[in-house]
Amino acid sequence: QGIEQAVAKHYPVRGRVSAVKGEVVELNIGSAAGVAPGVSFYLFDESGMNPVGELLISQVQEKTSQAKPVKTGKEIKAGMKVELNPSAGPGKV
């Protein structure tokens, strides 16, 4: 296991949902944080403790990104926390 995977495991990329526009979920993190298209993020409820879904990154800018819901058990709202799923996605940040 390389240093990048070890760091990502202990310090995963985290952010928040900044907006929801139909089926597109905008996040407040982008390429500057290591986000890349095809990467998967867990979506957490308002407490930030319970995963309620998964998002797949479709587009990335420097400070923002857009994702599509893959699995959700709850309505997605601005302010919800997201965290990189270290085992999914091509970049695996």
N, C-alpha and C positions, 0 to 999 in steps of 0.2 A: 504494500500500500504506500503510495507516494505521499509526500508532504501536503500536496494540494487536497487530496482526499481526506487526510487526517484533519486538516484545518477546517475544511467544509463540514466535516462531521461534528466537530465541537463548536464551530462558529458559523452556522448556516446563514445564508443570505436571507434577510427578513425585510419585509416592507408592509405596506397597507394598500387596500383598495382605495383609489382616489375618486373613481366614478364608475358607474354602470350605465352603459348605453345599449339597450337591447341585449343582444347576446355577447357583447364585447365588454370585458372588464378591464379597466385601466388601473395600472399599479404605479406607485410612486417611486419605483426603482427601475433602472435600465442598464444599458451596457457598461456604464461607469462602475456598477456594482457587480458586473460579471454575468448579467442576465443575457441569454441568447435564445433565438427562436427554437422551439421544440423542447425547452426545459419545462419541467413540471413543478408546480408549487402546491403545497397544502394550503387550504383555506380554513381559518379558525373562526369559531363563534365570537360573540362580543367579549367574552371573558378572556379570549386569547389562549385558552387552555385545551379546548376540545376541537379536534379537526371535524369539519362538517362538509368538506368537499375537496376537489382538486381542480386546478387550473392549468391549462397548457398554453405557454407563451407562443403567440403568433407573430407579433411585430415588436421591434425594440428600437428605442431612441436612446440618447445618452442618459437621460434622467427619468424616463418613463418607459412603460411597456404595455402592450395590450395582450390580453389572454382570452381564451374561450373556456367556459366551464366544461369539464370532462365528467365529473361526478359532483353532485351537490345534494345535500339533504336539507338545505335551508335557503331562504332568499338571500341573495348576495347584496350587501349594502356597502356604501362608502364607509371607510373606517375599519373594516374587518382586517385582521392581520393575515399575512401570508408568510410562508416559510418554504424555502427550497426543499424539494424532495430529492435527497442526495442520490437515490438509486434510479432516477428516471430522467430521461432527456439526453440529447446528444452531447451537450457541453459538460454536463455534470459539474458545472462551475467549480 
